[in-house]
Amino acid sequence: MKSFTITLDSIDIGQLLDGLLDRAASWRRTADYLEGGKSEGLVIEECSDAEEAANIASHFEDLVKSIQNQIEAQGGW
């Protein structure tokens, strides 16, 4: 897999992390719904099943952790 180095200011990184966390939460809610929960008026993501939704949520969460770890390795905010 190819890796990239991207430089963003701290405000943009914060916005990026917020967006990724929102996407992770949406996929986590979708997984919960598909496992038998209620949607409570929330938007449900399109996927095959709860496992796929949970895997996508985990991917977003892992991405956030990776970015946070890189920020900490560079001295933090």
ChimeraX commands (.cxc) that place a marker at each C-alpha (Angstrom):
marker #1 position 0.00,0.00,0.00 radius 0.5
marker #1 position 1.29,3.47,-0.87 radius 0.5
marker #1 position 1.61,6.05,1.92 radius 0.5
marker #1 position 1.38,9.82,1.65 radius 0.5
marker #1 position 2.61,12.66,3.80 radius 0.5
marker #1 position 0.10,15.51,4.04 radius 0.5
marker #1 position 0.69,18.76,5.88 radius 0.5
marker #1 position -2.32,20.56,7.40 radius 0.5
marker #1 position -2.61,23.19,10.09 radius 0.5
marker #1 position -4.02,22.20,13.48 radius 0.5
marker #1 position -7.46,23.70,12.78 radius 0.5
marker #1 position -7.83,21.62,9.61 radius 0.5
marker #1 position -6.62,18.50,11.41 radius 0.5
marker #1 position -9.25,19.11,14.09 radius 0.5
marker #1 position -11.94,19.47,11.43 radius 0.5
marker #1 position -10.74,16.30,9.71 radius 0.5
marker #1 position -10.85,14.34,12.97 radius 0.5
marker #1 position -14.33,15.65,13.78 radius 0.5
marker #1 position -15.58,14.51,10.38 radius 0.5
marker #1 position -14.00,11.07,10.71 radius 0.5
marker #1 position -15.48,10.64,14.19 radius 0.5
marker #1 position -18.93,11.61,12.87 radius 0.5
marker #1 position -18.63,9.02,10.09 radius 0.5
marker #1 position -17.49,6.35,12.57 radius 0.5
marker #1 position -20.46,7.14,14.81 radius 0.5
marker #1 position -22.88,6.90,11.89 radius 0.5
marker #1 position -21.53,3.48,10.92 radius 0.5
marker #1 position -21.56,2.33,14.56 radius 0.5
marker #1 position -25.26,3.35,14.81 radius 0.5
marker #1 position -25.94,1.46,11.59 radius 0.5
marker #1 position -24.30,-1.67,13.02 radius 0.5
marker #1 position -26.35,-1.33,16.20 radius 0.5
marker #1 position -29.55,-0.93,14.20 radius 0.5
marker #1 position -28.81,-3.96,12.03 radius 0.5
marker #1 position -28.12,-6.00,15.16 radius 0.5
marker #1 position -31.70,-5.40,16.23 radius 0.5
marker #1 position -31.74,-1.91,17.68 radius 0.5
marker #1 position -33.90,1.05,16.81 radius 0.5
marker #1 position -32.94,3.73,14.32 radius 0.5
marker #1 position -34.65,6.49,16.33 radius 0.5
marker #1 position -34.88,8.68,13.24 radius 0.5
marker #1 position -31.18,8.37,12.44 radius 0.5
marker #1 position -29.83,7.91,8.96 radius 0.5
marker #1 position -28.76,4.32,8.38 radius 0.5
marker #1 position -25.78,3.72,6.10 radius 0.5
marker #1 position -26.13,1.36,3.15 radius 0.5
marker #1 position -24.32,-1.93,3.67 radius 0.5
marker #1 position -24.82,-5.69,3.60 radius 0.5
marker #1 position -25.06,-6.40,7.31 radius 0.5
marker #1 position -24.11,-5.36,10.83 radius 0.5
marker #1 position -20.65,-6.89,10.54 radius 0.5
marker #1 position -19.82,-4.81,7.47 radius 0.5
marker #1 position -21.07,-1.66,9.21 radius 0.5
marker #1 position -19.02,-2.45,12.32 radius 0.5
marker #1 position -15.91,-3.05,10.20 radius 0.5
marker #1 position -16.34,0.29,8.45 radius 0.5
marker #1 position -16.85,2.04,11.80 radius 0.5
marker #1 position -13.71,0.38,13.14 radius 0.5
marker #1 position -11.75,1.51,10.09 radius 0.5
marker #1 position -12.75,5.14,10.70 radius 0.5
marker #1 position -11.89,4.79,14.41 radius 0.5
marker #1 position -8.50,3.27,13.57 radius 0.5
marker #1 position -7.81,6.11,11.14 radius 0.5
marker #1 position -8.55,8.67,13.86 radius 0.5
marker #1 position -6.24,6.83,16.28 radius 0.5
marker #1 position -3.48,6.76,13.68 radius 0.5
marker #1 position -3.73,10.51,13.10 radius 0.5
marker #1 position -3.84,11.22,16.85 radius 0.5
marker #1 position -0.77,9.01,17.41 radius 0.5
marker #1 position 1.12,10.88,14.69 radius 0.5
marker #1 position 0.16,14.22,16.25 radius 0.5
marker #1 position 1.40,13.05,19.66 radius 0.5
marker #1 position 4.64,11.74,18.12 radius 0.5
marker #1 position 5.24,15.28,16.80 radius 0.5
marker #1 position 4.76,16.92,20.17 radius 0.5
marker #1 position 0.98,17.13,20.38 radius 0.5
marker #1 position -1.30,20.04,19.77 radius 0.5
marker link #1:1,2 radius 0.2
marker link #1:2,3 radius 0.2
marker link #1:3,4 radius 0.2
marker link #1:4,5 radius 0.2
marker link #1:5,6 radius 0.2
marker link #1:6,7 radius 0.2
marker link #1:7,8 radius 0.2
marker link #1:8,9 radius 0.2
marker link #1:9,10 radius 0.2
marker link #1:10,11 radius 0.2
marker link #1:11,12 radius 0.2
marker link #1:12,13 radius 0.2
marker link #1:13,14 radius 0.2
marker link #1:14,15 radius 0.2
marker link #1:15,16 radius 0.2
marker link #1:16,17 radius 0.2
marker link #1:17,18 radius 0.2
marker link #1:18,19 radius 0.2
marker link #1:19,20 radius 0.2
marker link #1:20,21 radius 0.2
marker link #1:21,22 radius 0.2
marker link #1:22,23 radius 0.2
marker link #1:23,24 radius 0.2
marker link #1:24,25 radius 0.2
marker link #1:25,26 radius 0.2
marker link #1:26,27 radius 0.2
marker link #1:27,28 radius 0.2
marker link #1:28,29 radius 0.2
marker link #1:29,30 radius 0.2
marker link #1:30,31 radius 0.2
marker link #1:31,32 radius 0.2
marker link #1:32,33 radius 0.2
marker link #1:33,34 radius 0.2
marker link #1:34,35 radius 0.2
marker link #1:35,36 radius 0.2
marker link #1:36,37 radius 0.2
marker link #1:37,38 radius 0.2
marker link #1:38,39 radius 0.2
marker link #1:39,40 radius 0.2
marker link #1:40,41 radius 0.2
marker link #1:41,42 radius 0.2
marker link #1:42,43 radius 0.2
marker link #1:43,44 radius 0.2
marker link #1:44,45 radius 0.2
marker link #1:45,46 radius 0.2
marker link #1:46,47 radius 0.2
marker link #1:47,48 radius 0.2
marker link #1:48,49 radius 0.2
marker link #1:49,50 radius 0.2
marker link #1:50,51 radius 0.2
marker link #1:51,52 radius 0.2
marker link #1:52,53 radius 0.2
marker link #1:53,54 radius 0.2
marker link #1:54,55 radius 0.2
marker link #1:55,56 radius 0.2
marker link #1:56,57 radius 0.2
marker link #1:57,58 radius 0.2
marker link #1:58,59 radius 0.2
marker link #1:59,60 radius 0.2
marker link #1:60,61 radius 0.2
marker link #1:61,62 radius 0.2
marker link #1:62,63 radius 0.2
marker link #1:63,64 radius 0.2
marker link #1:64,65 radius 0.2
marker link #1:65,66 radius 0.2
marker link #1:66,67 radius 0.2
marker link #1:67,68 radius 0.2
marker link #1:68,69 radius 0.2
marker link #1:69,70 radius 0.2
marker link #1:70,71 radius 0.2
marker link #1:71,72 radius 0.2
marker link #1:72,73 radius 0.2
marker link #1:73,74 radius 0.2
marker link #1:74,75 radius 0.2
marker link #1:75,76 radius 0.2
marker link #1:76,77 radius 0.2
view
